[in-house]
Amino acid sequence: MKNKIWLVFLVLALAVSPVLLHGCTPAAPEEKPTITLVEGNWTSSLIESEILAQVLTKQLGYPTDRVQLSASLSWPAICKGEADVNVEIWLPGRRAEIQPFIDEGCLELGAEIFPGGAGWIMPRFVVEGDPARGIEPIAPDLKSILDLKDEGEGGKGYWKLFENPEEPGLGELVGGSPGWVDDPMDRSIILGYDLPLWRSNQSEAIMMARMIAADKKGEPLLMYLWWPHWILEAVDVVKLEFPDPYYEGCFRGEEVVPVRCGHPKYSIHTVVASRLKETAPDVYYLMHSMVLGEADANALMMRVDVGGEEIPAVAEDWISQNQDVIDQWLGK
């Protein structure tokens, strides 16, 4: 009789135990959503996108996807859920087109990933010399664009340092392609301050080659530049001062008219979908904390554009050397 009772208990135990065990098994972790990054086709954006993708995948466990869209197309894509993040937007240039989407509440500006700017530069030895190379200062008091004017017009005649036989009697300001937004800006500045300059146009590659050659030979060169840019890592430069700051409405788009202001300062931000605050709060936090800095951006671009290194390897190396920075981004 006892054996029959124990047999009944054994059968019941075997029948119930799978249910009990199933009830105690931890639930499988919820699958994280894919984060789609919008990147540009220029070096700084591609580097930032790679760093962000590696942090999201390896340290936060999110699958990622990347697409290249124009900035104007990325805003509706983010708001419709077709993308989640734009890794780099330059303000104030894009302010007018993105503001309606910010007002709608579907996206927002993230961290200022690094500051940016634009202006006129020249090798530092022009002002300070280079004792190591036996170069004496050529124009020790050249500080402002007004110093380029003739002495009789309130300047110091330093335009002569940059004279080019192509345009005798004028100093050359080396610039980029005619279609760049800075072209009408520079021409308007030259008109507004009545500077004895002309702006030449060439590709970015030729611009940088000319600056490197001028620095190597110890020859003066005046050039328009935007930053961050790897050339600031390769060549020690000084930036000329503009007597009047930029103000909204100073320039007239593609129209060349006399103006008296400098180039705008840029603020380069990430952009993040507002919905991530609920669906992926750690990603949302990251996009509001990711600050790279101008010096790091210059150095990373130098490795890619000049050193020829692959972006994934450069990003992985930077992350390994800066885990303390990543921890700050992640709020650890």
SULDA-V698710 format. One line per field, one symbol per residue. ss: DSSP state (A for helix, B for strand, O for the rest). phi: phi as a letter, one per 40 degrees, with the letter a starting at -180 (. if undefined). psi: psi as a letter, one per 30 degrees, with the letter a starting at -180 (. if undefined). Layout:
ss=???
phi=???
psi=???
This chain:
ss=OAAAAAAAAAAAAAAAAAAAAAAAOOOOOOOOOOBBBBBOOOAAAAAAAAAAAAAAAAOOOOOBBBBBOOAAAAAAAAAOOOOOBBBBBBBOOOAAAAAAAAAAOOBBBBBBBBBBBBBBBBBOAAAAOBAAAOBOOOOOOOOBAAAAOOAAAOOOOAAAAABOAAAOOOBBBBBOOOOOAAAAAAAAAAAAOOOOBBBBBOOAAAAAAAAAAAAAAOOOOOBBBBBOOOAAAAOOBBBOBOOOOOOOOOOBOOBOOOOOOOOOOBBBBBBBBOOAAAAOAAAAAAAOOOOOOAAAAAAAAAAAAAOOOOAAAAAAAAAAAOAAAAAAAOOO
phi=.dccccccccccccccdcccccccccccdcccccccbcbcbbccccccccccccccccbbgccbbbbbbcdcccccccccgcababcabcbcdbccccddccccgcaacccccacbaaibbacccdcbgadcbgccdcacbcbbccccccdcbgbbgcdccbcbdcbdgbccbcbccdcccccccccccdccbfccbbbcbacddcdccccccccccgbcabacabacacccccbcbbbccbcbccbcgccbgcccbcbbaccccbbbbcbbccccdbcacccdcdccbcbcgccccdcccccccbcgccddcccccccccbccccccdcgc
psi=eeeeeeeeeeeeeeeeeeeeeeffkkkkkkkklkjkkkllgleeeeeeeeeeeeeeefffgkkllkljllefffeeeeffgflekkfjkkkfegeeffeeeeefgfllkbljelllalakllkefeefaiefggklkeifgjelffffllefggaggffffgkkfeikgkkkjklalffkffefeeeeeeeeghkilkklklleeeeeeeeeeeeefhkkkkkkklllkffffekjllkkkkfklklkgelhbfkjlklilallkkjjllkkkffffefieeeeeefffjjekeeeeeeeeeeeeefglkeeeeeeeeeffhfeeeeeefg.
